[in-house]
Amino acid sequence: MSTLGMDPGTAQNKDALRRFYSSRDPTRVKNVDPLFLRFDDDAILEACKTKYGTGPPGWNGEDDDVDDATSSEFKEGRSVRTQVAASD
């Protein structure tokens, strides 16, 4: 399926999901395009987190090695620690 005219974030998320499925559940790679036709990016991400405990690395352009279920808390904590360290 062509990504021409597609939101760049969605195209990036499709690639991330293909890589994720390639390593976790190769039989699902063929379902990536139909998933994005039926569901929005947020619903797909939440389904991955529910089924696999994490989302695809690279989702929305983020390059996380941290489990996505805790990544926002981790990033917020890191940001606060960085600010505190800079003010010392």
Contacts in CASP RR format, 6 or more apart in sequence:
PFRMAT RR
TARGET T0000
AUTHOR 0000-0000-0000
METHOD contacts of the structure
MODEL  1
MSTLGMDPGTAQNKDALRRFYSSRDPTRVKNVDPLFLRFDDDAILEACKT
KYGTGPPGWNGEDDDVDDATSSEFKEGRSVRTQVAASD
1 33 0 8 1.000
3 10 0 8 1.000
3 11 0 8 1.000
3 14 0 8 1.000
9 41 0 8 1.000
9 60 0 8 1.000
9 61 0 8 1.000
10 36 0 8 1.000
10 41 0 8 1.000
12 58 0 8 1.000
12 59 0 8 1.000
12 60 0 8 1.000
12 61 0 8 1.000
13 36 0 8 1.000
13 41 0 8 1.000
13 44 0 8 1.000
13 45 0 8 1.000
13 56 0 8 1.000
13 59 0 8 1.000
13 60 0 8 1.000
14 32 0 8 1.000
14 33 0 8 1.000
14 36 0 8 1.000
16 56 0 8 1.000
16 57 0 8 1.000
16 58 0 8 1.000
16 59 0 8 1.000
16 61 0 8 1.000
17 32 0 8 1.000
17 35 0 8 1.000
17 44 0 8 1.000
17 48 0 8 1.000
17 56 0 8 1.000
17 59 0 8 1.000
18 29 0 8 1.000
18 32 0 8 1.000
19 56 0 8 1.000
19 57 0 8 1.000
20 48 0 8 1.000
20 52 0 8 1.000
20 55 0 8 1.000
20 56 0 8 1.000
20 57 0 8 1.000
21 28 0 8 1.000
21 29 0 8 1.000
21 31 0 8 1.000
21 32 0 8 1.000
22 29 0 8 1.000
24 52 0 8 1.000
35 44 0 8 1.000
36 44 0 8 1.000
39 47 0 8 1.000
41 59 0 8 1.000
41 60 0 8 1.000
45 55 0 8 1.000
45 56 0 8 1.000
45 59 0 8 1.000
45 68 0 8 1.000
48 54 0 8 1.000
48 55 0 8 1.000
48 56 0 8 1.000
49 55 0 8 1.000
49 68 0 8 1.000
49 69 0 8 1.000
53 67 0 8 1.000
53 68 0 8 1.000
53 69 0 8 1.000
54 67 0 8 1.000
54 68 0 8 1.000
54 69 0 8 1.000
55 68 0 8 1.000
57 63 0 8 1.000
57 64 0 8 1.000
57 65 0 8 1.000
58 64 0 8 1.000
59 68 0 8 1.000
62 71 0 8 1.000
64 71 0 8 1.000
66 74 0 8 1.000
END
